[in-house]
Amino acid sequence: MNGILSHGLGGRSDLPVPLWLAVYGGASAVVLSFLVLGAFWLTPKLKGESAGRPIPEAFQRLIDARPTRIALRALGVLLFAITVLAAALGPNESATNPAPTWLYVWLWVGLVLASLAFGPVWRLLNPLRAFSAGIARLTGRGRNRSAPERLGYWPAAAGLVVFVWLELVYADASKPSTVVAFVAIYSLVQVALALRYGQGWYERGDSFEVYSSLVGRLSPLGRRSDGRLVVRNPLDGLASVAVAPGLVAVVCVLLGSTAFDGVTRTQLWSNLTRGTVGFQNLVLGTLGLGWSIALVAATFIGAAHLSARMVGGSRRSKRVANPDERFVHSLIPIVVGYTVAHYFSLFVFQGQAGYILASDPFGRGWDLFGTGDWAVNFLVVSTRAIALVQVAAIVTGHILGVVAAHDRAVGLFSGVDKRRGQYALLAVMVLYTSVGILLLLGT
């Protein structure tokens, strides 16, 4: 984004090692993890929804209690209302209105951190569920219908494209008027579709709930297939991601959009857009975002199908149908790693503006929380620490992706195909690691 919400990122000079060494080190770590897994991880170990140690039953009763659910949903409605009111009635500048920070930083980035820690929290907070449930109760609509299976996650993918385009391409994205327009239109569409298809619509149609649920698969807290809340290996949760049409698109949009965010900070992009204004920037940004998403989709889908083709002629291994859907879960840790790497400094620095500006959300000279004269503390974390977090997030995400892909491969393939069937996917993950570090920390 532009202006006050620009991402503050560490540069190559902030790394304690040369950039080339960070790239080679990251790529080598991914390759080494693959070799170690090939030697010692010979059978599937991830148990999916059957894994986990139950938490105390009293704690589960508290979490699942109706008053708890009502309180969380009420909190979501309250936060929604405050954001809309601040965006609509407050000053139309992101420097003095907290609504853009609440949407683009607290929700978009904070949702990832909250979901990693506690699971799919947006499902519990989602105010749109409350709105559609209330209307359905009053009108009797939206209770017994279900969306066509062929839709899958495609509506969520479409919503994500709109949001990331708004965030990364649209010049006035940080204006409160843009925020209130997006929130209003998105909410009306979602509620209308939920009234048509029922509350189940949000599980695959609401972009934010889908995003939270996918990231929540990596949370140490989850539910077993019998409904018990458990503490688990996060990779067990990842292995239980349900395959459906459009899921690959959702993940590729998330990964491609963060890649484009990195591209826009390169010298190449600066040279390309130098001297362009207005509509020209809009067109170039739209094409760049679309190209980034398409490139991620093409490389991953191509690698997945190449892997299946490499083992397809083996007598021991059966040909795998839709290999991109079978292995797409392995990209989710990479999405999380890229998100942390790209938005960590934004969350730390610009996130402070969310509570500083909250003291006077309507520009009336108030100081509700005593933060009116506070300023963003840019010394709370060093640029070197930011650079280290970025590299660690990218490398960790890719290593976890390799582990997830390997576990799936040893369950699908036999004999030497267990390793051979992963070569193309490994090459793509090494490529993503190297390019990700270069985009974030290069010049």
ZAKE-381485 format. One line per 8 residues: their letters; for each residue x negated, y negated, z of C-alpha. Coordinates in Angstrom, 2 decimals, always signed. Last residue first. Example, Ala and Ser with C-alpha at 12.3 -4.5 7.8 and 13.67 -1.06 7.14 Angstrom:
SA) -13.67 +1.06 +7.14  -12.30 +4.50 +7.80
This chain:
TGLLLLIG) -17.72 +4.22 -4.23  -17.48 +7.52 -2.41  -15.98 +8.20 +1.00  -12.36 +9.04 +0.39  -12.43 +9.92 -3.28  -15.70 +11.83 -2.98  -14.49 +13.81 +0.03  -11.28 +14.80 -1.76
VSTYLVMV) -13.11 +15.60 -5.00  -15.39 +18.07 -3.23  -12.67 +19.72 -1.18  -10.18 +19.88 -4.07  -12.79 +21.48 -6.32  -13.74 +24.03 -3.65  -10.03 +24.79 -3.25  -9.62 +25.20 -7.01
ALLAYQGR) -12.58 +27.59 -7.23  -11.19 +29.62 -4.33  -7.84 +29.94 -6.11  -9.60 +31.24 -9.23  -11.67 +33.73 -7.25  -8.84 +35.04 -5.09  -7.64 +38.04 -7.10  -11.20 +39.31 -7.38
RKDVGSFL) -11.43 +39.65 -3.61  -8.40 +41.82 -2.90  -8.73 +43.12 -6.46  -11.73 +45.19 -5.35  -9.36 +47.62 -3.66  -5.69 +46.62 -3.55  -3.72 +43.41 -3.96  -0.64 +41.90 -2.30
GVARDHAA) -1.50 +42.22 +1.39  -5.16 +41.41 +0.91  -4.09 +38.38 -1.12  -1.71 +36.97 +1.51  -4.41 +37.10 +4.19  -6.89 +35.53 +1.79  -4.57 +32.69 +0.85  -3.93 +31.80 +4.51
VVGLIHGT) -7.65 +31.97 +5.36  -8.59 +29.87 +2.31  -5.99 +27.27 +3.28  -7.36 +27.18 +6.82  -10.80 +26.49 +5.33  -9.32 +23.80 +3.10  -7.62 +21.97 +5.95  -10.74 +22.16 +8.09
VIAAVQVL) -12.87 +20.67 +5.30  -10.48 +17.78 +4.65  -9.89 +16.98 +8.32  -13.60 +17.20 +9.21  -14.55 +14.85 +6.36  -11.95 +12.27 +7.35  -12.62 +12.54 +11.07  -16.34 +11.96 +10.42
AIARTSVV) -15.61 +8.88 +8.30  -13.28 +7.44 +10.96  -15.89 +8.07 +13.68  -18.46 +6.20 +11.59  -16.04 +3.31 +11.13  -15.73 +3.02 +14.89  -12.52 +3.45 +16.89  -10.73 +0.98 +19.18
LFNVAWDG) -12.81 -1.83 +17.69  -10.12 -3.02 +15.28  -7.87 -4.05 +18.16  -4.70 -5.47 +16.60  -3.73 -8.67 +18.39  -1.56 -9.27 +21.44  +0.25 -12.57 +22.02  +3.77 -11.15 +21.69
TGFLDWGR) +2.98 -7.97 +23.60  +4.95 -8.80 +26.77  +7.66 -6.27 +26.01  +10.56 -8.55 +25.06  +8.49 -11.53 +23.92  +11.06 -13.48 +21.91  +10.27 -16.27 +19.43  +13.31 -15.54 +17.28
GFPDSALI) +11.50 -13.59 +14.55  +13.99 -10.73 +14.59  +11.69 -7.97 +15.87  +10.06 -10.13 +18.56  +8.51 -7.78 +21.13  +8.44 -5.01 +18.53  +5.69 -6.91 +16.69  +3.02 -5.62 +19.08
YGAQGQFV) +4.59 -2.14 +19.23  +4.43 -1.46 +15.51  +1.37 -3.64 +15.01  -0.68 -1.01 +16.84  +0.10 +1.48 +14.10  -1.81 -0.76 +11.71  -5.08 +0.20 +13.42  -4.87 +3.83 +14.55
FLSFYHAV) -2.26 +4.95 +12.01  -4.02 +3.23 +9.12  -7.35 +4.69 +10.30  -5.95 +8.21 +10.23  -4.01 +7.76 +6.98  -6.25 +9.21 +4.30  -8.06 +11.88 +6.33  -5.01 +12.92 +8.34
TYGVVIPI) -2.92 +13.18 +5.18  -5.64 +15.05 +3.30  -5.97 +17.60 +6.10  -2.18 +18.01 +6.35  -1.88 +18.58 +2.60  -4.79 +21.02 +2.77  -3.08 +22.89 +5.60  +0.02 +23.12 +3.35
LSHVFRED) -1.87 +24.34 +0.28  -2.04 +27.96 +1.52  +1.76 +28.05 +1.65  +1.72 +27.77 -2.15  +0.31 +31.29 -2.47  +3.41 +33.40 -3.19  +5.13 +30.52 -5.01  +2.17 +30.10 -7.37
PNAVRKSR) +2.03 +33.87 -7.85  +5.54 +33.94 -9.39  +5.56 +37.71 -9.97  +2.49 +39.67 -8.87  +1.33 +42.45 -11.19  +0.76 +45.58 -9.15  -2.69 +46.40 -7.90  -4.26 +49.85 -8.03
RSGGVMRA) -4.14 +50.45 -11.77  -5.67 +47.08 -12.44  -4.52 +45.15 -15.48  -2.72 +42.48 -13.52  -5.69 +41.78 -11.26  -7.20 +38.96 -13.30  -3.74 +37.90 -14.51  -2.54 +37.30 -10.96
SLHAAGIF) -5.59 +35.15 -10.23  -5.08 +33.26 -13.48  -1.45 +32.63 -12.46  -2.53 +31.15 -9.13  -5.33 +29.12 -10.74  -3.00 +27.64 -13.35  -0.38 +26.80 -10.74  -3.02 +25.09 -8.61
TAAVLAIS) -4.79 +23.23 -11.40  -1.60 +22.18 -13.18  +0.20 +21.05 -10.03  -2.76 +18.97 -8.82  -3.14 +17.44 -12.27  +0.58 +16.69 -12.53  +0.61 +14.93 -9.16  -2.43 +12.83 -10.09
WGLGLTGL) -1.05 +12.03 -13.57  +2.30 +10.94 -12.15  +0.60 +8.66 -9.64  -1.65 +7.18 -12.31  +1.22 +6.68 -14.74  +3.29 +4.92 -12.08  +0.34 +2.79 -11.01  -0.47 +1.80 -14.60
VLNQFGVT) +3.15 +0.91 -15.28  +3.58 -1.11 -12.09  +0.25 -2.85 -12.59  +1.31 -3.89 -16.08  +4.69 -5.04 -14.78  +3.12 -7.53 -12.39  -0.56 -8.16 -12.99  -3.54 -6.74 -14.86
GRTLNSWL) -6.91 -8.52 -14.91  -8.81 -5.64 -13.40  -6.63 -2.52 -13.36  -9.03 -0.14 -15.08  -12.14 -1.60 -13.45  -10.60 -1.27 -10.00  -9.49 +2.27 -10.82  -13.03 +3.26 -11.78
QTRTVGDF) -14.47 +1.52 -8.73  -12.44 +3.86 -6.55  -9.80 +2.88 -4.02  -6.82 +3.64 -6.28  -8.14 +7.18 -6.75  -7.90 +7.90 -3.03  -4.22 +6.98 -2.91  -3.82 +9.10 -6.02
ATSGLLVC) -5.18 +12.11 -4.16  -2.72 +11.41 -1.34  +0.09 +11.41 -3.92  -1.10 +14.62 -5.53  -1.09 +16.55 -2.27  +2.42 +15.52 -1.25  +3.80 +15.84 -4.77  +2.10 +19.23 -5.17
VVAVLGPA) +3.64 +20.49 -1.93  +7.16 +19.46 -2.92  +6.78 +20.82 -6.46  +5.61 +24.21 -5.18  +8.70 +24.34 -2.97  +10.98 +23.53 -5.91  +12.62 +26.93 -6.16  +12.40 +28.86 -2.88
VAVSALGD) +9.74 +30.72 -0.88  +10.18 +30.77 +2.89  +7.12 +29.77 +4.89  +6.46 +32.63 +7.35  +2.70 +32.83 +6.77  +2.31 +29.26 +8.02  +3.86 +30.18 +11.35  +1.35 +32.98 +11.77
LPNRVVLR) -1.38 +30.50 +10.83  -0.41 +28.39 +13.83  -1.29 +31.30 +16.17  +1.67 +31.37 +18.47  +3.35 +29.96 +21.55  +6.95 +31.08 +21.40  +10.54 +29.89 +21.41  +12.83 +32.88 +21.06
GDSRRGLP) +15.27 +32.89 +18.15  +14.96 +36.58 +17.25  +12.93 +35.73 +14.12  +10.39 +34.06 +16.35  +10.48 +30.36 +16.94  +7.58 +27.97 +16.99  +5.03 +26.11 +19.06  +1.37 +26.30 +17.97
SLRGVLSS) +2.40 +24.01 +15.09  +1.25 +24.87 +11.58  +4.78 +25.70 +10.42  +5.69 +22.24 +11.68  +3.97 +20.77 +8.62  +6.53 +22.49 +6.40  +9.43 +21.55 +8.68  +8.39 +17.90 +8.93
YVEFSDGR) +8.08 +17.59 +5.16  +11.45 +19.27 +4.62  +13.05 +16.98 +7.19  +11.51 +13.92 +5.55  +12.52 +14.90 +2.04  +16.11 +15.76 +2.96  +17.38 +18.34 +0.44  +16.00 +21.64 +1.69
EYWGQGYR) +17.00 +21.83 +5.35  +19.15 +18.69 +4.99  +21.77 +20.43 +2.86  +22.51 +22.96 +5.60  +24.65 +20.29 +7.23  +27.34 +20.82 +4.59  +27.36 +20.81 +0.79  +29.57 +17.88 -0.18
LALAVQVL) +29.35 +15.91 +3.05  +25.60 +16.60 +3.08  +25.36 +15.24 -0.46  +27.07 +11.99 +0.58  +24.90 +11.72 +3.69  +21.72 +12.13 +1.66  +22.69 +9.63 -1.03  +23.84 +7.02 +1.49
SYIAVFAV) +20.70 +7.45 +3.57  +18.34 +7.06 +0.61  +20.14 +3.94 -0.58  +20.19 +2.28 +2.85  +16.63 +3.24 +3.82  +15.26 +2.08 +0.47  +17.09 -1.25 +0.54  +16.18 -1.88 +4.18
VTSPKSAD) +12.50 -1.25 +3.48  +12.44 -3.35 +0.33  +13.92 -6.29 +2.24  +11.32 -5.72 +4.96  +8.54 -6.37 +2.42  +5.82 -3.71 +2.54  +6.84 -2.09 -0.74  +6.57 -5.36 -2.65
AYVLELWV) +3.88 -4.21 -5.09  +5.48 -0.83 -5.85  +2.76 +1.74 -6.51  +1.61 +3.51 -3.33  +4.50 +3.30 -0.87  +7.37 +3.01 -3.33  +5.93 +5.69 -5.56  +5.36 +7.84 -2.47
FVVLGAAA) +9.03 +7.40 -1.51  +10.50 +8.06 -4.95  +8.36 +11.14 -5.51  +9.32 +12.40 -2.06  +13.00 +12.08 -2.87  +12.54 +14.12 -6.06  +10.67 +16.85 -4.17  +13.43 +16.98 -1.54
PWYGLREP) +16.04 +17.36 -4.29  +13.94 +20.16 -5.88  +13.66 +22.17 -2.66  +16.12 +24.86 -3.73  +18.52 +23.56 -6.35  +18.91 +27.04 -7.84  +20.45 +28.25 -4.60  +23.51 +26.06 -5.17
ASRNRGRG) +24.24 +23.90 -2.12  +26.55 +25.33 +0.51  +30.13 +24.56 +1.44  +31.98 +25.27 +4.67  +31.76 +22.07 +6.68  +31.29 +19.10 +4.35  +34.72 +17.53 +4.74  +37.20 +17.66 +7.62
TLRAIGAS) +37.57 +13.88 +7.60  +36.72 +12.93 +11.17  +34.45 +15.86 +11.92  +32.77 +15.50 +8.54  +32.14 +11.80 +9.19  +30.53 +12.57 +12.54  +28.43 +15.41 +11.14  +27.31 +13.20 +8.24
FARLPNLL) +26.17 +10.42 +10.56  +24.52 +12.71 +13.11  +22.65 +14.63 +10.44  +21.52 +11.31 +8.99  +20.02 +10.40 +12.37  +17.38 +13.19 +12.07  +15.96 +13.58 +15.58  +16.30 +17.34 +16.01
RWVPGFAL) +15.47 +18.25 +12.40  +12.75 +15.63 +12.52  +10.93 +17.59 +15.22  +9.94 +20.49 +12.97  +7.19 +21.84 +15.29  +5.87 +20.25 +18.48  +2.22 +19.29 +17.93  +1.86 +19.57 +14.18
SALVLGVW) +5.34 +18.09 +13.75  +4.45 +15.09 +15.91  +1.21 +14.47 +13.98  +2.92 +14.74 +10.60  +5.87 +12.59 +11.66  +3.46 +9.92 +12.87  +2.23 +9.39 +9.33  +5.55 +8.77 +7.54
LWVYLWTP) +7.52 +7.69 +10.61  +5.12 +5.51 +12.59  +3.13 +4.30 +9.60  +5.34 +3.66 +6.56  +8.68 +3.30 +8.32  +7.78 +1.72 +11.67  +5.10 -0.43 +10.05  +7.58 -1.72 +7.48
APNTASEN) +10.14 -2.45 +10.26  +7.78 -4.40 +12.57  +8.41 -7.82 +10.97  +5.76 -10.56 +11.42  +2.97 -9.54 +9.03  +5.42 -7.42 +7.02  +7.20 -10.57 +5.87  +10.97 -10.93 +5.35
PGLAAALV) +11.58 -12.26 +8.87  +14.13 -10.23 +10.85  +17.79 -9.60 +10.07  +17.68 -6.77 +7.51  +14.38 -5.10 +8.38  +14.91 -5.52 +12.13  +18.49 -4.27 +11.88  +17.50 -1.26 +9.78
TIAFLLVG) +14.68 -0.31 +12.13  +16.79 -0.77 +15.26  +19.60 +1.33 +13.81  +17.31 +4.19 +12.80  +15.59 +4.19 +16.19  +18.97 +4.37 +17.94  +20.23 +7.13 +15.65  +17.09 +9.21 +16.30
LARLAIRT) +17.41 +8.68 +20.04  +21.04 +9.78 +19.87  +19.91 +12.96 +18.08  +17.39 +13.62 +20.83  +19.93 +13.00 +23.59  +22.55 +15.21 +21.92  +20.05 +18.05 +21.57  +19.00 +17.74 +25.22
PRADILRQ) +22.63 +17.59 +26.38  +23.38 +20.76 +24.32  +20.64 +22.77 +25.94  +18.12 +24.33 +23.55  +15.11 +22.58 +25.06  +16.23 +23.16 +28.66  +17.14 +26.78 +27.98  +13.73 +27.28 +26.39
FAEPIPRG) +11.99 +25.90 +29.48  +13.97 +28.21 +31.73  +13.04 +31.15 +29.51  +9.33 +30.61 +30.03  +7.55 +30.51 +26.64  +7.57 +33.67 +24.57  +4.23 +34.85 +23.12  +4.10 +34.72 +19.33
ASEGKLKP) +4.44 +36.76 +16.18  +7.51 +38.20 +14.43  +8.05 +35.02 +12.39  +4.85 +35.46 +10.40  +2.65 +38.39 +11.37  -0.73 +37.23 +10.08  -3.24 +40.08 +10.11  -3.11 +41.42 +6.55
TLWFAGLV) -5.93 +43.95 +5.96  -9.65 +43.59 +5.17  -10.62 +40.52 +7.16  -14.29 +41.29 +7.95  -16.35 +41.10 +4.76  -13.98 +39.18 +2.51  -13.18 +36.78 +5.35  -16.86 +36.01 +5.81
LFSLVVAS) -17.31 +35.39 +2.08  -14.27 +33.11 +1.89  -15.41 +31.14 +4.95  -18.80 +30.69 +3.30  -17.18 +29.29 +0.15  -15.15 +26.73 +2.12  -18.15 +25.74 +4.24  -20.25 +25.39 +1.11
AGGYVALW) -17.77 +22.94 -0.41  -17.85 +20.79 +2.71  -21.62 +20.88 +2.98  -22.05 +20.08 -0.70  -19.76 +17.07 -0.43  -21.19 +15.86 +2.90  -24.72 +16.31 +1.55  -23.90 +14.23 -1.52
LPVPLDSR) -22.51 +11.49 +0.72  -25.72 +11.22 +2.72  -25.48 +12.08 +6.44  -24.43 +9.98 +9.47  -21.47 +8.76 +7.38  -20.60 +5.07 +7.68  -22.43 +4.06 +4.51  -20.02 +6.23 +2.50
GGLGHSLI) -17.08 +4.09 +3.55  -14.52 +4.42 +6.32  -10.93 +3.68 +5.43  -8.52 +0.93 +6.38  -5.33 +1.62 +4.47  -3.57 -1.51 +3.27  -0.44 -2.21 +5.34  -1.15 -5.90 +5.81
GNM) -1.38 -6.49 +2.08  -0.99 -3.61 -0.32  +0.00 +0.00 +0.00
